[in-house]
Amino acid sequence: MLSVGEVARRAGLTTKVLRNYDRLGLFVPRMVSADGYRWYAESQVATAVTIARLRALDVPLQAIRALLTGAGEQEARRLLTRHRAALQARADRIRRSLHSLDHLLDDERGITMAMTAPQPPTVTEERELARTLFNDTWSLIEKESRSPAEDDRMIHMAHASRFHWDNAGDDQNRAIGEWQCSRVYATLGRAEPALYHAQRCLTYADRPGAEMWLQASAHEALARAQAIAGDLPAARDSRARALALVDRISDPEDRKVVMADVDTLPIP
């Protein structure tokens, strides 16, 4: 049998942490002697090492408990994918904070003056701004006759919406932003940027956890851009992919929305 100190040493943990895991029921010793000493089996060292490795990755104790109690491959992948998404969100927040700090430190007015200047919009305000810009862009897309100035405004608003989603949204919002940028350029007959943004949309839509309607919309955007570029064989292939994904959309309303876009594809 191994003492708590020996297990801690071999697993790279502290005795205090191991005692806490015992109290939580996460990692319980094989036996506790009458005088209160914890004793572990040799076979438990591997489990302690696994826990240490997962904690080094900031995996929450609740997820570790599920992984230790026999989660299958699919469930383990789901738990770790969700944790990765949480870490990515945290990293994005830290990145934005570092960016803001750099601006504060480099502000020519000095830190004191810069700190008292008007504050940027909150996340909620920025999300609302992104939605407003998206909707206003869509109004111009649907307008039957636009002036050259309105065409320019439509482009700028689509990119502005995409920018604010990058600051205050998630990958689904970013994918939708890329989809709208592609749609704007396709509407204006500009194949190269339409293709670029459709591919960017597809990159986000192919990430783990993306909903089926988003994947279908990404292929619809790519088909539209390919048709505008004159590559009809590729456009038909992308349309077929979009239709195959539409059949797998469970929500009837989502399916209807995507099909309405597919039906407008300029593909013979």
N, C-alpha and C positions, 0 to 999 in steps of 0.2 A: 504493500500500500504506500501511497505517496502523500506527503504532507501538503498543506495548502501552499507553503512556501516553495516547495519543489515544483508543483504544478504551475504556479505563477511564473517561476524562473523559466521553465521550459516553454511556456506558451507566450511569454513576453507580456504578461499582465501583472497587476499588483495584487497582493493578498487582500487589500481593501476591496478591490473590484470583485474578486472571486467571492468574498463574503457577501457582497451586495447581490451578486448573481444567485447565490444560494437563497438569500432572503426573498428574492423575486421568483424563485422557482425555475430560473432559466438554466442553471448549471449546479446541480445538487451533488454533494459528495456521496460516495458509496456508503460511508458510515460516519457517524459522529460519536466519539468516545464519551464515556461517562464524565470525563473532565472537560468536555466541550471542544475537543480538538477535531477538526475535519480531516477525513482521510479519503483519498481518491484512488480509483483503480488505474493501472497503467493504461488501459484502453480508453480512459476518459481524456487523456492528454490530447489526442487528435481532435476531440470536440472542443476543448479549450483553445487549441490553435485556430480552429475554424472560426470560433467566436471572435478571437483577437483579430483575425484577418478581416472579418466583416465589419467589426467596429472601427478598424483603421480606415475603412471605406465609408464611415459614417452611416452604415445601415442601422436603422432604428431597432431597438430591442424587440419590439413587437414582430417585426419582419424576421429577425433572427430566430425568434421562438418558432415561428411558422416553418422556417427552413429546417430547423433542427428536429421538428416533429414529423418529418416525412413528407414534406411538400414535394410533389412530382416535378419533373422537368418543366412542364408548362407553367405551373404555379410559381416555381422558383424564378423562371424567366419574367413572369408578370410582375412579381414583387420587386425584382432588381431593376426592371425597366421603369417601373413607377418611381423607384428611388433615384434612378439616373435622371429622370425628368425633374424631380425635385431639386437635385444638385445643380442641374443646368439652369433652372429658374434662379436658384441662389447665386450661381456664378454670374448670371446676367445682371442681377441686382447689384452685385459687387462691382461688376464692370461699369455699370452706369454710375455708381457712387464714386469709383476711382476717376472716371471721366469728369464728373462734376467737381471733384476735389482738385484735379489738375487745372481746370478752368479757374477755380477759386484762387489757387496758388499763383497762377500766371496772370491774374487780372491786374491790369495796369493801374487801376484805381486804388489798389491795396485791399487786403483781406477784409478789413473793417467796413469799408465802403461797399465792397462786393456783397458782403453778407446782409447788408441792409437794403440792397436793391430788390425790386419786385421779384418774387419767387416764380419759378416755372410752374406750369400747370401740374396738378396732382395726377396720379395714374387714372383716377375716375374721370377727371376732366379731359385728359388726353385721349382716353378711349372714346368718350363722347364726341370729341373733335374728329377722331378717325372715322367714326360711324357717319357723322354729318357729311364729311368730305366724300365718303363712299357713296352715300345716297345722292348727293348733289352731282357727282360724276355720272351716276347711273341715269339721272334725269337728262343730262346732256347726251348720253349715249342713245337714249330713246327719242330724242328730239329729231323730227323729220328733216329739218333744215337748220344747219348751224352756220354761223359766220366763221371766218378764219380765226377771229379772236376767241370765239367759243371753243373751237377745236384746240387751241393752245391752252385755254383755261381747263378744258377737260383733261388734257395730259397732265398739267401741273397739279390738279386736284387729286388725280389717281395716285400720282407719286407722293403727294403730301399725305394722303391717307395711309399709303404703304409705310411711309416713314414713321408716322405716329403709332401704327400697329407694331413696328419694330421696337418702339420704346415701351409700349404699354399693353401689348397683346401677347398671344402665344403663337405656336407654330401654325395652328389652324387659321388664326387671323392673318398671319403673314402669307400663308398660301392663298387665301382669298384676295389679299391685296395684290399679289403677283398675278392672280387670275384676272383681276379687273384691269391691271396695266396691260396685259396681253390683249384683253377684249378691246380696250381703247385703241391700241395700235392696229388691231385687225379691222376695227370699224373705219379707221382712217386709211386702210390699205397699205400699211407699213409693215412689211413681212418680217424684216430682221428683228426689230425690237419685240414684235408680237411673238416670234419664236423664242427669243431669249427669256421673256417673262413667263411664257407657258412652260418652258423647261424648269425655270425656278419654282413655279407652282408645283410641278410634278415632283421636284426634289423634296419639298416639304410634305406633299401628300403621300410620298412613299415611306415616310418615317413611321416607326412603330406607334400604334395607337390612333393613327389617322382614320377618320370615319369613311365608310364606303362611298358616300355621296361626294366627299371631297376628292377622292381618287378618281371617280367618274368625271367630275368637273374638270380636273386637271387634264385628263385625256381629251375631253371635249375642247378645251382651250388649245391644246396642241394640234388637234385635227383642224380647227379653224385657222390657226396660224399657218399650218402646212398648206391648206387650201389657198390662202392668200398668197403664199410663196409659189404656188403653181405645182406643188408636189402632190398630185392627187392620189397616187398609190399609197404614199405615207399617210395622207389625210384619211383615206378610207380605212387603213389599218388602225389608226388611232380612234376613229369613230367606232369601229368594231369593238375595240377594247373598252371604250366608254359605255357602249350598249351592254356588253357582257357584265360590267360592274353595276350598271343601272338595275339589272335583273336581281342583283344581290342586295339592293338597298331595302331595308325592312320597313322604313317609314314611308307610307304612301305619299305624303306631302313632299318629302325630300325627293322621292322618285319623280314626282310630277314636275318639280322645279328644274331638275337636271334634264329631263326629257324635253322640256320646253326649249332649253338651250340647244340640245342636240338637234332638234327639229329645224333649227334655223341655220345649221351648218351649210355653207355654200359649196356643197359637194354633190355632183350629179349622181 
